[in-house]
Amino acid sequence: MSVLLSDYLQQQQQKYTVTPFLPEVIISISQACLHINREVRLGALDNILGSAHTGNIQGEEQKKLDVLSNQIMIDTLSANPAIAGLASEEEDSFVTANDNGQFLVLFDPLDGSSNIDVNISIGTIFSILAKPDGTLTTESFLQPGRQQLASGYVLYGPQTILVLTLKHGIAMFTLNEQNQFQLTQENPQIPAATAEFAINMSNQRHWQPAMQNYIAQLLAGKTGCRGKDYNMRWVASMVAEVHRILIRGGIFTYPQDQRNPDKPGKLRLMYEANPMSLLIEQAQGAATNAQQNILDIQPEGLHQRIAVVLGSKEEVDYVTAMHNAS
């Protein structure tokens, strides 16, 4: 008997103490992602590829699909009365939704924008927080990642896959012929050891010495101190990188870049690092900023950037120890 997303959420409510109305928020997110999926599938047929000739708050060029996906998320989630506020990678500030809402949703509406026009996997990343008491402000969103109630992503690839955690393991759903998310895998476990890494090697000369040394060890293979050969993979889409790690292990890192000493990393804590780190920990992996557990970091701003090292625990612990020792 097939288990759909709504069935799974009902089972979670019966089995665990799930915050009331949280399943409805997840359903709203899935509905928005179904709409985004339709647009992604159409691509050039709907004239939505290419640049929007605008930039986001980080000064990055926005694609037409970035802008469209962001609006789909805002419109769909604002219609859910349980949602008080939204924060998006594409918005300068937070968006107020419903005065009596109990939840905050943060999201990267379309991760991997550089891959949109070349038809390589992209996705939507989301994080759900409880709204603190009082007036909604920026500070309402600035909660450590460990306080997330749920997180996940939708991968728009050869199959459209929803990956979700309510902090009781992970569930993976595949979009079926009836356009419904159907449960296809539960509780994947990331192997503690790995021989696969993902990093943008073109930035090697800009990394800190500890990361330079770490990658040099991996490239040395069996002839080096690690004593084994490693394979490298790089998709330039965090959703695709994390999904590969959840399925077969590995380590993904986007380290600090010495060209920007005032920015401790490139990826966003609130929209990318926190939700992905929760998923990775739920699968027995680890996630750090090369110094401390990402989920323990106190956010300082909605668009805060950090370095990210996540995946197989032994490898993450190894590279984190190298950075702390230096």
GUKOLNU-639421 format. One record per residue (C-alpha): residue number from 1; residue in one letter; chain; x, y, z. Coordinates in nm, 4 decimals. Example, Ala and Ser with C-alpha at 12.3 -4.5 7.8 and 13.67 -1.06 7.14 Angstrom:
! residues 2
@resi = 1 resn = A chain = A u = 1.2300 v = -0.4500 w = 0.7800 .
@resi = 2 resn = S chain = A u = 1.3670 v = -0.1060 w = 0.7140 .
***
This chain:
! residues 326
@resi = 1 resn = M chain = A u = 0.0000 v = 0.0000 w = 0.0000 .
@resi = 2 resn = S chain = A u = 0.1466 v = 0.3347 w = -0.1051 .
@resi = 3 resn = V chain = A u = 0.2031 v = 0.6004 w = 0.1604 .
@resi = 4 resn = L chain = A u = 0.1491 v = 0.9588 w = 0.0472 .
@resi = 5 resn = L chain = A u = 0.2906 v = 1.2689 w = 0.2142 .
@resi = 6 resn = S chain = A u = -0.0391 v = 1.3395 w = 0.3933 .
@resi = 7 resn = D chain = A u = -0.0494 v = 0.9790 w = 0.5230 .
@resi = 8 resn = Y chain = A u = 0.3051 v = 1.0035 w = 0.6509 .
@resi = 9 resn = L chain = A u = 0.2373 v = 1.3299 w = 0.8326 .
@resi = 10 resn = Q chain = A u = -0.0694 v = 1.1777 w = 0.9964 .
@resi = 11 resn = Q chain = A u = 0.1404 v = 0.8795 w = 1.1094 .
@resi = 12 resn = Q chain = A u = 0.4003 v = 1.1145 w = 1.2550 .
@resi = 13 resn = Q chain = A u = 0.1294 v = 1.2955 w = 1.4512 .
@resi = 14 resn = Q chain = A u = 0.0061 v = 0.9682 w = 1.5958 .
@resi = 15 resn = K chain = A u = 0.3530 v = 0.8335 w = 1.6769 .
@resi = 16 resn = Y chain = A u = 0.5256 v = 1.1480 w = 1.8071 .
@resi = 17 resn = T chain = A u = 0.4371 v = 1.4798 w = 1.9614 .
@resi = 18 resn = V chain = A u = 0.4121 v = 1.6909 w = 1.6472 .
@resi = 19 resn = T chain = A u = 0.3324 v = 2.0590 w = 1.6897 .
@resi = 20 resn = P chain = A u = -0.0313 v = 2.1241 w = 1.5892 .
@resi = 21 resn = F chain = A u = -0.0729 v = 2.2620 w = 1.2349 .
@resi = 22 resn = L chain = A u = 0.2903 v = 2.1824 w = 1.1430 .
@resi = 23 resn = P chain = A u = 0.1757 v = 1.9137 w = 0.8941 .
@resi = 24 resn = E chain = A u = -0.0477 v = 2.1699 w = 0.7238 .
@resi = 25 resn = V chain = A u = 0.2516 v = 2.4005 w = 0.6808 .
@resi = 26 resn = I chain = A u = 0.4483 v = 2.1185 w = 0.5187 .
@resi = 27 resn = I chain = A u = 0.1578 v = 2.0450 w = 0.2853 .
@resi = 28 resn = S chain = A u = 0.1538 v = 2.4127 w = 0.1812 .
@resi = 29 resn = I chain = A u = 0.5274 v = 2.3985 w = 0.1089 .
@resi = 30 resn = S chain = A u = 0.4788 v = 2.0844 w = -0.1000 .
@resi = 31 resn = Q chain = A u = 0.2006 v = 2.2533 w = -0.2975 .
@resi = 32 resn = A chain = A u = 0.4239 v = 2.5503 w = -0.3734 .
@resi = 33 resn = C chain = A u = 0.6988 v = 2.3133 w = -0.4858 .
@resi = 34 resn = L chain = A u = 0.4577 v = 2.1292 w = -0.7154 .
@resi = 35 resn = H chain = A u = 0.3864 v = 2.4628 w = -0.8826 .
@resi = 36 resn = I chain = A u = 0.7601 v = 2.5376 w = -0.9102 .
@resi = 37 resn = N chain = A u = 0.8156 v = 2.1891 w = -1.0508 .
@resi = 38 resn = R chain = A u = 0.5676 v = 2.2589 w = -1.3307 .
@resi = 39 resn = E chain = A u = 0.7490 v = 2.5795 w = -1.4210 .
@resi = 40 resn = V chain = A u = 1.0900 v = 2.4110 w = -1.4107 .
@resi = 41 resn = R chain = A u = 0.9642 v = 2.1359 w = -1.6428 .
@resi = 42 resn = L chain = A u = 0.8352 v = 2.3903 w = -1.8970 .
@resi = 43 resn = G chain = A u = 1.1530 v = 2.5967 w = -1.9079 .
@resi = 44 resn = A chain = A u = 1.2008 v = 2.7558 w = -2.2484 .
@resi = 45 resn = L chain = A u = 0.8495 v = 2.6526 w = -2.3528 .
@resi = 46 resn = D chain = A u = 0.7147 v = 2.9119 w = -2.1102 .
@resi = 47 resn = N chain = A u = 0.9908 v = 3.1688 w = -2.1766 .
@resi = 48 resn = I chain = A u = 1.1171 v = 3.1512 w = -1.8168 .
@resi = 49 resn = L chain = A u = 1.4829 v = 3.0687 w = -1.8721 .
@resi = 50 resn = G chain = A u = 1.7628 v = 3.3240 w = -1.8652 .
@resi = 51 resn = S chain = A u = 1.8329 v = 3.6310 w = -1.6568 .
@resi = 52 resn = A chain = A u = 1.5665 v = 3.8459 w = -1.4956 .
@resi = 53 resn = H chain = A u = 1.8134 v = 4.1384 w = -1.5176 .
@resi = 54 resn = T chain = A u = 1.7723 v = 4.2016 w = -1.1465 .
@resi = 55 resn = G chain = A u = 1.9846 v = 4.1262 w = -0.8413 .
@resi = 56 resn = N chain = A u = 1.9077 v = 4.0000 w = -0.4919 .
@resi = 57 resn = I chain = A u = 2.0267 v = 4.1527 w = -0.1650 .
@resi = 58 resn = Q chain = A u = 2.3580 v = 3.9674 w = -0.1995 .
@resi = 59 resn = G chain = A u = 2.4227 v = 4.1368 w = -0.5338 .
@resi = 60 resn = E chain = A u = 2.3804 v = 3.8128 w = -0.7289 .
@resi = 61 resn = E chain = A u = 2.2109 v = 3.8045 w = -1.0674 .
@resi = 62 resn = Q chain = A u = 1.8607 v = 3.6626 w = -1.0469 .
@resi = 63 resn = K chain = A u = 1.7249 v = 3.4220 w = -1.3048 .
@resi = 64 resn = K chain = A u = 1.3641 v = 3.4481 w = -1.4221 .
@resi = 65 resn = L chain = A u = 1.2914 v = 3.1203 w = -1.2431 .
@resi = 66 resn = D chain = A u = 1.4461 v = 3.2580 w = -0.9214 .
@resi = 67 resn = V chain = A u = 1.2007 v = 3.5459 w = -0.9197 .
@resi = 68 resn = L chain = A u = 0.9026 v = 3.3312 w = -1.0205 .
@resi = 69 resn = S chain = A u = 0.9784 v = 3.0581 w = -0.7654 .
@resi = 70 resn = N chain = A u = 1.0193 v = 3.3129 w = -0.4888 .
@resi = 71 resn = Q chain = A u = 0.6787 v = 3.4646 w = -0.5644 .
@resi = 72 resn = I chain = A u = 0.5145 v = 3.1219 w = -0.5800 .
@resi = 73 resn = M chain = A u = 0.6499 v = 3.0390 w = -0.2341 .
@resi = 74 resn = I chain = A u = 0.5371 v = 3.3727 w = -0.0884 .
@resi = 75 resn = D chain = A u = 0.1885 v = 3.3592 w = -0.2409 .
@resi = 76 resn = T chain = A u = 0.1229 v = 2.9955 w = -0.1457 .
@resi = 77 resn = L chain = A u = 0.2596 v = 3.0125 w = 0.2083 .
@resi = 78 resn = S chain = A u = 0.1001 v = 3.3479 w = 0.2903 .
@resi = 79 resn = A chain = A u = -0.2377 v = 3.1875 w = 0.2232 .
@resi = 80 resn = N chain = A u = -0.1848 v = 2.9441 w = 0.5123 .
@resi = 81 resn = P chain = A u = -0.3189 v = 3.1087 w = 0.8327 .
@resi = 82 resn = A chain = A u = -0.0758 v = 2.9088 w = 1.0470 .
@resi = 83 resn = I chain = A u = 0.2222 v = 3.0926 w = 0.8946 .
@resi = 84 resn = A chain = A u = 0.3119 v = 3.4235 w = 1.0583 .
@resi = 85 resn = G chain = A u = 0.6112 v = 3.5218 w = 0.8517 .
@resi = 86 resn = L chain = A u = 0.8461 v = 3.4264 w = 0.5709 .
@resi = 87 resn = A chain = A u = 1.2124 v = 3.4862 w = 0.4991 .
@resi = 88 resn = S chain = A u = 1.3663 v = 3.4219 w = 0.1597 .
@resi = 89 resn = E chain = A u = 1.7148 v = 3.4339 w = 0.0181 .
@resi = 90 resn = E chain = A u = 1.5703 v = 3.6549 w = -0.2559 .
@resi = 91 resn = E chain = A u = 1.4077 v = 3.9139 w = -0.0261 .
@resi = 92 resn = D chain = A u = 1.5803 v = 4.2058 w = 0.1464 .
@resi = 93 resn = S chain = A u = 1.3812 v = 4.1564 w = 0.4670 .
@resi = 94 resn = F chain = A u = 1.1212 v = 3.9218 w = 0.6078 .
@resi = 95 resn = V chain = A u = 0.7643 v = 3.9082 w = 0.4725 .
@resi = 96 resn = T chain = A u = 0.4709 v = 3.9327 w = 0.7119 .
@resi = 97 resn = A chain = A u = 0.2017 v = 3.6715 w = 0.6449 .
@resi = 98 resn = N chain = A u = -0.0706 v = 3.6207 w = 0.9109 .
@resi = 99 resn = D chain = A u = -0.0975 v = 3.7985 w = 1.2464 .
@resi = 100 resn = N chain = A u = -0.2167 v = 3.4883 w = 1.4331 .
@resi = 101 resn = G chain = A u = 0.0232 v = 3.2447 w = 1.2710 .
@resi = 102 resn = Q chain = A u = 0.2391 v = 3.0162 w = 1.4841 .
@resi = 103 resn = F chain = A u = 0.5161 v = 2.9372 w = 1.2349 .
@resi = 104 resn = L chain = A u = 0.7984 v = 3.0995 w = 1.0420 .
@resi = 105 resn = V chain = A u = 0.9171 v = 2.9538 w = 0.7136 .
@resi = 106 resn = L chain = A u = 1.2579 v = 3.0331 w = 0.5676 .
@resi = 107 resn = F chain = A u = 1.3549 v = 2.9183 w = 0.2198 .
@resi = 108 resn = D chain = A u = 1.5846 v = 2.9279 w = -0.0770 .
@resi = 109 resn = P chain = A u = 1.3198 v = 2.9163 w = -0.3503 .
@resi = 110 resn = L chain = A u = 1.5513 v = 2.7807 w = -0.6192 .
@resi = 111 resn = D chain = A u = 1.8934 v = 2.6544 w = -0.5144 .
@resi = 112 resn = G chain = A u = 2.1530 v = 2.6045 w = -0.7876 .
@resi = 113 resn = S chain = A u = 2.0549 v = 2.8965 w = -1.0095 .
@resi = 114 resn = S chain = A u = 2.3684 v = 2.8620 w = -1.2213 .
@resi = 115 resn = N chain = A u = 2.2320 v = 2.5257 w = -1.3386 .
@resi = 116 resn = I chain = A u = 1.8853 v = 2.6452 w = -1.4466 .
@resi = 117 resn = D chain = A u = 1.9635 v = 2.7160 w = -1.8105 .
@resi = 118 resn = V chain = A u = 2.1687 v = 2.3974 w = -1.8619 .
@resi = 119 resn = N chain = A u = 1.9036 v = 2.1588 w = -1.7211 .
@resi = 120 resn = I chain = A u = 2.1051 v = 2.0245 w = -1.4271 .
@resi = 121 resn = S chain = A u = 1.9379 v = 1.9419 w = -1.0952 .
@resi = 122 resn = I chain = A u = 1.8139 v = 2.2360 w = -0.8884 .
@resi = 123 resn = G chain = A u = 1.5859 v = 2.2508 w = -0.5852 .
@resi = 124 resn = T chain = A u = 1.3940 v = 2.4326 w = -0.3129 .
@resi = 125 resn = I chain = A u = 1.5246 v = 2.4296 w = 0.0459 .
@resi = 126 resn = F chain = A u = 1.3029 v = 2.5096 w = 0.3459 .
@resi = 127 resn = S chain = A u = 1.3222 v = 2.5495 w = 0.7229 .
@resi = 128 resn = I chain = A u = 1.0341 v = 2.5802 w = 0.9703 .
@resi = 129 resn = L chain = A u = 1.0583 v = 2.7575 w = 1.3071 .
@resi = 130 resn = A chain = A u = 0.8092 v = 2.8330 w = 1.5818 .
@resi = 131 resn = K chain = A u = 0.7216 v = 3.2029 w = 1.5998 .
@resi = 132 resn = P chain = A u = 0.8249 v = 3.3530 w = 1.9344 .
@resi = 133 resn = D chain = A u = 0.5655 v = 3.5479 w = 2.1304 .
@resi = 134 resn = G chain = A u = 0.5276 v = 3.9154 w = 2.0528 .
@resi = 135 resn = T chain = A u = 0.5564 v = 4.1353 w = 1.7464 .
@resi = 136 resn = L chain = A u = 0.7174 v = 3.9794 w = 1.4408 .
@resi = 137 resn = T chain = A u = 1.0650 v = 4.1241 w = 1.3861 .
@resi = 138 resn = T chain = A u = 1.3886 v = 4.0157 w = 1.2211 .
@resi = 139 resn = E chain = A u = 1.5011 v = 3.8811 w = 1.5583 .
@resi = 140 resn = S chain = A u = 1.2031 v = 3.6423 w = 1.5577 .
@resi = 141 resn = F chain = A u = 1.3763 v = 3.4477 w = 1.2802 .
@resi = 142 resn = L chain = A u = 1.7260 v = 3.4480 w = 1.4315 .
@resi = 143 resn = Q chain = A u = 1.7026 v = 3.1139 w = 1.6079 .
@resi = 144 resn = P chain = A u = 1.9824 v = 2.8537 w = 1.6178 .
@resi = 145 resn = G chain = A u = 1.9330 v = 2.5708 w = 1.3724 .
@resi = 146 resn = R chain = A u = 1.8720 v = 2.3214 w = 1.6489 .
@resi = 147 resn = Q chain = A u = 1.5409 v = 2.4957 w = 1.7202 .
@resi = 148 resn = Q chain = A u = 1.4044 v = 2.4097 w = 1.3758 .
@resi = 149 resn = L chain = A u = 1.0788 v = 2.2143 w = 1.3934 .
@resi = 150 resn = A chain = A u = 1.1314 v = 2.0653 w = 1.0489 .
@resi = 151 resn = S chain = A u = 1.3399 v = 2.1126 w = 0.7375 .
@resi = 152 resn = G chain = A u = 1.3781 v = 1.9661 w = 0.3942 .
@resi = 153 resn = Y chain = A u = 1.4158 v = 2.0209 w = 0.0241 .
@resi = 154 resn = V chain = A u = 1.2572 v = 1.9341 w = -0.3073 .
@resi = 155 resn = L chain = A u = 1.4976 v = 1.8170 w = -0.5772 .
@resi = 156 resn = Y chain = A u = 1.3903 v = 1.8904 w = -0.9354 .
@resi = 157 resn = G chain = A u = 1.5884 v = 1.6285 w = -1.1265 .
@resi = 158 resn = P chain = A u = 1.5243 v = 1.3155 w = -1.3344 .
@resi = 159 resn = Q chain = A u = 1.2722 v = 1.2446 w = -1.0585 .
@resi = 160 resn = T chain = A u = 1.1157 v = 1.5128 w = -0.8407 .
@resi = 161 resn = I chain = A u = 1.1922 v = 1.4155 w = -0.4813 .
@resi = 162 resn = L chain = A u = 1.0832 v = 1.5676 w = -0.1494 .
@resi = 163 resn = V chain = A u = 1.3156 v = 1.5014 w = 0.1443 .
@resi = 164 resn = L chain = A u = 1.1821 v = 1.5883 w = 0.4891 .
@resi = 165 resn = T chain = A u = 1.2640 v = 1.5647 w = 0.8575 .
@resi = 166 resn = L chain = A u = 1.0414 v = 1.6413 w = 1.1547 .
@resi = 167 resn = K chain = A u = 1.3396 v = 1.5499 w = 1.3766 .
@resi = 168 resn = H chain = A u = 1.2375 v = 1.1824 w = 1.3957 .
@resi = 169 resn = G chain = A u = 1.4490 v = 1.0580 w = 1.1069 .
@resi = 170 resn = I chain = A u = 1.4190 v = 1.1354 w = 0.7370 .
@resi = 171 resn = A chain = A u = 1.1555 v = 1.0484 w = 0.4794 .
@resi = 172 resn = M chain = A u = 1.1968 v = 1.0654 w = 0.1017 .
@resi = 173 resn = F chain = A u = 0.9006 v = 1.1034 w = -0.1328 .
@resi = 174 resn = T chain = A u = 0.8966 v = 1.0713 w = -0.5115 .
@resi = 175 resn = L chain = A u = 0.6441 v = 1.2567 w = -0.7243 .
@resi = 176 resn = N chain = A u = 0.4195 v = 0.9903 w = -0.8791 .
@resi = 177 resn = E chain = A u = 0.2044 v = 0.9832 w = -1.1924 .
@resi = 178 resn = Q chain = A u = -0.0873 v = 1.1347 w = -1.0008 .
@resi = 179 resn = N chain = A u = 0.1305 v = 1.4357 w = -0.9112 .
@resi = 180 resn = Q chain = A u = 0.1425 v = 1.3270 w = -0.5459 .
@resi = 181 resn = F chain = A u = 0.4457 v = 1.2803 w = -0.3259 .
@resi = 182 resn = Q chain = A u = 0.4700 v = 0.9070 w = -0.2448 .
@resi = 183 resn = L chain = A u = 0.6986 v = 0.7672 w = 0.0256 .
@resi = 184 resn = T chain = A u = 0.9874 v = 0.5758 w = -0.1333 .
@resi = 185 resn = Q chain = A u = 1.2561 v = 0.5644 w = 0.1364 .
@resi = 186 resn = E chain = A u = 1.2799 v = 0.6140 w = 0.5121 .
@resi = 187 resn = N chain = A u = 1.5688 v = 0.6883 w = 0.7439 .
@resi = 188 resn = P chain = A u = 1.8724 v = 0.6786 w = 0.5152 .
@resi = 189 resn = Q chain = A u = 2.1954 v = 0.6485 w = 0.7128 .
@resi = 190 resn = I chain = A u = 2.5113 v = 0.8246 w = 0.5963 .
@resi = 191 resn = P chain = A u = 2.8166 v = 0.5957 w = 0.6256 .
@resi = 192 resn = A chain = A u = 3.0624 v = 0.7298 w = 0.8841 .
@resi = 193 resn = A chain = A u = 3.3568 v = 0.6835 w = 0.6451 .
@resi = 194 resn = T chain = A u = 3.3758 v = 0.7879 w = 0.2809 .
@resi = 195 resn = A chain = A u = 3.6062 v = 0.8127 w = -0.0176 .
@resi = 196 resn = E chain = A u = 3.4122 v = 1.0809 w = -0.2063 .
@resi = 197 resn = F chain = A u = 3.4302 v = 1.4573 w = -0.1725 .
@resi = 198 resn = A chain = A u = 3.2619 v = 1.7574 w = -0.3333 .
@resi = 199 resn = I chain = A u = 3.4271 v = 2.0979 w = -0.3567 .
@resi = 200 resn = N chain = A u = 3.4777 v = 2.3751 w = -0.6135 .
@resi = 201 resn = M chain = A u = 3.8438 v = 2.3143 w = -0.6957 .
@resi = 202 resn = S chain = A u = 3.8674 v = 2.6332 w = -0.9017 .
@resi = 203 resn = N chain = A u = 3.8832 v = 2.8280 w = -0.5730 .
@resi = 204 resn = Q chain = A u = 4.1684 v = 2.6229 w = -0.4263 .
@resi = 205 resn = R chain = A u = 4.4242 v = 2.9037 w = -0.4255 .
@resi = 206 resn = H chain = A u = 4.1894 v = 3.1167 w = -0.2109 .
@resi = 207 resn = W chain = A u = 4.1237 v = 2.8661 w = 0.0690 .
@resi = 208 resn = Q chain = A u = 4.2689 v = 2.8840 w = 0.4168 .
@resi = 209 resn = P chain = A u = 4.5826 v = 2.6710 w = 0.4769 .
@resi = 210 resn = A chain = A u = 4.3922 v = 2.4021 w = 0.6705 .
@resi = 211 resn = M chain = A u = 4.1543 v = 2.3401 w = 0.3803 .
@resi = 212 resn = Q chain = A u = 4.4425 v = 2.3519 w = 0.1328 .
@resi = 213 resn = N chain = A u = 4.6201 v = 2.0827 w = 0.3338 .
@resi = 214 resn = Y chain = A u = 4.3070 v = 1.8700 w = 0.3723 .
@resi = 215 resn = I chain = A u = 4.2288 v = 1.8593 w = 0.0010 .
@resi = 216 resn = A chain = A u = 4.5967 v = 1.7940 w = -0.0785 .
@resi = 217 resn = Q chain = A u = 4.5755 v = 1.4855 w = 0.1451 .
@resi = 218 resn = L chain = A u = 4.2695 v = 1.3601 w = -0.0435 .
@resi = 219 resn = L chain = A u = 4.4315 v = 1.4188 w = -0.3823 .
@resi = 220 resn = A chain = A u = 4.7436 v = 1.2282 w = -0.2715 .
@resi = 221 resn = G chain = A u = 4.5269 v = 0.9162 w = -0.2474 .
@resi = 222 resn = K chain = A u = 4.6899 v = 0.5877 w = -0.1499 .
@resi = 223 resn = T chain = A u = 5.0356 v = 0.7446 w = -0.1671 .
@resi = 224 resn = G chain = A u = 4.9448 v = 1.0037 w = 0.0979 .
@resi = 225 resn = C chain = A u = 4.8789 v = 0.9977 w = 0.4722 .
@resi = 226 resn = R chain = A u = 4.5119 v = 0.8974 w = 0.4272 .
@resi = 227 resn = G chain = A u = 4.6116 v = 0.5753 w = 0.2549 .
@resi = 228 resn = K chain = A u = 4.3163 v = 0.5533 w = 0.0143 .
@resi = 229 resn = D chain = A u = 4.2012 v = 0.7001 w = -0.3138 .
@resi = 230 resn = Y chain = A u = 3.9187 v = 0.9561 w = -0.3206 .
@resi = 231 resn = N chain = A u = 3.6781 v = 1.0493 w = -0.5982 .
@resi = 232 resn = M chain = A u = 3.5612 v = 1.4072 w = -0.6498 .
@resi = 233 resn = R chain = A u = 3.2091 v = 1.5136 w = -0.7487 .
@resi = 234 resn = W chain = A u = 3.0806 v = 1.8684 w = -0.7988 .
@resi = 235 resn = V chain = A u = 2.7337 v = 1.9680 w = -0.9224 .
@resi = 236 resn = A chain = A u = 2.7261 v = 2.3320 w = -0.8031 .
@resi = 237 resn = S chain = A u = 2.3798 v = 2.2741 w = -0.6564 .
@resi = 238 resn = M chain = A u = 2.3667 v = 2.2201 w = -0.2807 .
@resi = 239 resn = V chain = A u = 2.0418 v = 2.0246 w = -0.3058 .
@resi = 240 resn = A chain = A u = 2.2004 v = 1.7779 w = -0.5488 .
@resi = 241 resn = E chain = A u = 2.5198 v = 1.7521 w = -0.3412 .
@resi = 242 resn = V chain = A u = 2.3324 v = 1.6824 w = -0.0176 .
@resi = 243 resn = H chain = A u = 2.0994 v = 1.4353 w = -0.1850 .
@resi = 244 resn = R chain = A u = 2.3943 v = 1.2345 w = -0.3147 .
@resi = 245 resn = I chain = A u = 2.5443 v = 1.2267 w = 0.0346 .
@resi = 246 resn = L chain = A u = 2.2164 v = 1.1103 w = 0.1905 .
@resi = 247 resn = I chain = A u = 2.1969 v = 0.8287 w = -0.0649 .
@resi = 248 resn = R chain = A u = 2.5570 v = 0.7064 w = -0.0673 .
@resi = 249 resn = G chain = A u = 2.7719 v = 0.9111 w = 0.1710 .
@resi = 250 resn = G chain = A u = 3.0505 v = 1.1589 w = 0.1052 .
@resi = 251 resn = I chain = A u = 3.1582 v = 1.5033 w = 0.2202 .
@resi = 252 resn = F chain = A u = 3.0534 v = 1.8400 w = 0.0764 .
@resi = 253 resn = T chain = A u = 3.2319 v = 2.1592 w = 0.1655 .
@resi = 254 resn = Y chain = A u = 3.2115 v = 2.5222 w = 0.0620 .
@resi = 255 resn = P chain = A u = 3.4974 v = 2.6695 w = 0.2673 .
@resi = 256 resn = Q chain = A u = 3.5847 v = 3.0221 w = 0.3665 .
@resi = 257 resn = D chain = A u = 3.7414 v = 3.2214 w = 0.0849 .
@resi = 258 resn = Q chain = A u = 4.0337 v = 3.4491 w = 0.1727 .
@resi = 259 resn = R chain = A u = 3.9355 v = 3.6926 w = -0.1036 .
@resi = 260 resn = N chain = A u = 3.6538 v = 3.8059 w = 0.1274 .
@resi = 261 resn = P chain = A u = 3.7980 v = 3.8128 w = 0.4813 .
@resi = 262 resn = D chain = A u = 3.4846 v = 3.9874 w = 0.6128 .
@resi = 263 resn = K chain = A u = 3.2638 v = 3.7007 w = 0.4917 .
@resi = 264 resn = P chain = A u = 3.3261 v = 3.3698 w = 0.6709 .
@resi = 265 resn = G chain = A u = 3.1694 v = 3.1712 w = 0.3853 .
@resi = 266 resn = K chain = A u = 2.9424 v = 3.1788 w = 0.0806 .
@resi = 267 resn = L chain = A u = 2.6375 v = 2.9728 w = 0.1776 .
@resi = 268 resn = R chain = A u = 2.3539 v = 3.1208 w = 0.3823 .
@resi = 269 resn = L chain = A u = 2.3099 v = 2.9996 w = 0.7368 .
@resi = 270 resn = M chain = A u = 1.9331 v = 3.0452 w = 0.7524 .
@resi = 271 resn = Y chain = A u = 1.8276 v = 2.9265 w = 0.4060 .
@resi = 272 resn = E chain = A u = 2.0846 v = 2.6583 w = 0.3234 .
@resi = 273 resn = A chain = A u = 2.3213 v = 2.5552 w = 0.6023 .
@resi = 274 resn = N chain = A u = 2.0701 v = 2.5164 w = 0.8881 .
@resi = 275 resn = P chain = A u = 1.8017 v = 2.3145 w = 0.7068 .
@resi = 276 resn = M chain = A u = 2.0578 v = 2.0908 w = 0.5356 .
@resi = 277 resn = S chain = A u = 2.2544 v = 2.0386 w = 0.8572 .
@resi = 278 resn = L chain = A u = 1.9418 v = 1.9191 w = 1.0365 .
@resi = 279 resn = L chain = A u = 1.8811 v = 1.6629 w = 0.7622 .
@resi = 280 resn = I chain = A u = 2.2433 v = 1.5484 w = 0.7706 .
@resi = 281 resn = E chain = A u = 2.2396 v = 1.5021 w = 1.1495 .
@resi = 282 resn = Q chain = A u = 1.9135 v = 1.3088 w = 1.1285 .
@resi = 283 resn = A chain = A u = 2.0931 v = 1.0701 w = 0.8925 .
@resi = 284 resn = Q chain = A u = 2.3835 v = 1.0212 w = 1.1379 .
@resi = 285 resn = G chain = A u = 2.6143 v = 1.2576 w = 0.9513 .
@resi = 286 resn = A chain = A u = 2.7793 v = 1.5765 w = 1.0787 .
@resi = 287 resn = A chain = A u = 2.7812 v = 1.9422 w = 0.9757 .
@resi = 288 resn = T chain = A u = 3.0189 v = 2.2181 w = 1.0870 .
@resi = 289 resn = N chain = A u = 3.1482 v = 2.5532 w = 0.9697 .
@resi = 290 resn = A chain = A u = 3.4960 v = 2.3931 w = 0.9954 .
@resi = 291 resn = Q chain = A u = 3.5091 v = 2.4917 w = 1.3626 .
@resi = 292 resn = Q chain = A u = 3.1766 v = 2.4223 w = 1.5359 .
@resi = 293 resn = N chain = A u = 2.8457 v = 2.2456 w = 1.4817 .
@resi = 294 resn = I chain = A u = 2.6350 v = 2.4559 w = 1.2450 .
@resi = 295 resn = L chain = A u = 2.3125 v = 2.3885 w = 1.4368 .
@resi = 296 resn = D chain = A u = 2.4613 v = 2.5501 w = 1.7493 .
@resi = 297 resn = I chain = A u = 2.5489 v = 2.8811 w = 1.5815 .
@resi = 298 resn = Q chain = A u = 2.3501 v = 3.1822 w = 1.7022 .
@resi = 299 resn = P chain = A u = 2.2394 v = 3.3674 w = 1.3867 .
@resi = 300 resn = E chain = A u = 2.3234 v = 3.7359 w = 1.3610 .
@resi = 301 resn = G chain = A u = 2.1311 v = 3.8267 w = 1.0465 .
@resi = 302 resn = L chain = A u = 1.8814 v = 3.6909 w = 0.7964 .
@resi = 303 resn = H chain = A u = 2.1406 v = 3.6745 w = 0.5194 .
@resi = 304 resn = Q chain = A u = 2.4400 v = 3.5657 w = 0.7266 .
@resi = 305 resn = R chain = A u = 2.6942 v = 3.3567 w = 0.5363 .
@resi = 306 resn = I chain = A u = 2.9094 v = 3.0784 w = 0.6752 .
@resi = 307 resn = A chain = A u = 3.1529 v = 2.8105 w = 0.5663 .
@resi = 308 resn = V chain = A u = 2.9999 v = 2.4636 w = 0.5383 .
@resi = 309 resn = V chain = A u = 3.1478 v = 2.1156 w = 0.5849 .
@resi = 310 resn = L chain = A u = 2.8889 v = 1.8368 w = 0.5959 .
@resi = 311 resn = G chain = A u = 2.8447 v = 1.4670 w = 0.5299 .
@resi = 312 resn = S chain = A u = 3.0088 v = 1.1475 w = 0.6551 .
@resi = 313 resn = K chain = A u = 3.0919 v = 1.1997 w = 1.0215 .
@resi = 314 resn = E chain = A u = 3.4492 v = 1.0682 w = 1.0300 .
@resi = 315 resn = E chain = A u = 3.5507 v = 1.2918 w = 0.7396 .
@resi = 316 resn = V chain = A u = 3.3735 v = 1.6003 w = 0.8768 .
@resi = 317 resn = D chain = A u = 3.5327 v = 1.5475 w = 1.2194 .
@resi = 318 resn = Y chain = A u = 3.8747 v = 1.5082 w = 1.0545 .
@resi = 319 resn = V chain = A u = 3.8642 v = 1.8304 w = 0.8535 .
@resi = 320 resn = T chain = A u = 3.7101 v = 2.0217 w = 1.1472 .
@resi = 321 resn = A chain = A u = 3.9917 v = 1.9051 w = 1.3753 .
@resi = 322 resn = M chain = A u = 4.2476 v = 2.0206 w = 1.1151 .
@resi = 323 resn = H chain = A u = 4.0957 v = 2.3696 w = 1.1149 .
@resi = 324 resn = N chain = A u = 4.0732 v = 2.3910 w = 1.4952 .
@resi = 325 resn = A chain = A u = 4.4336 v = 2.2758 w = 1.5283 .
@resi = 326 resn = S chain = A u = 4.5483 v = 2.5535 w = 1.2961 .
***
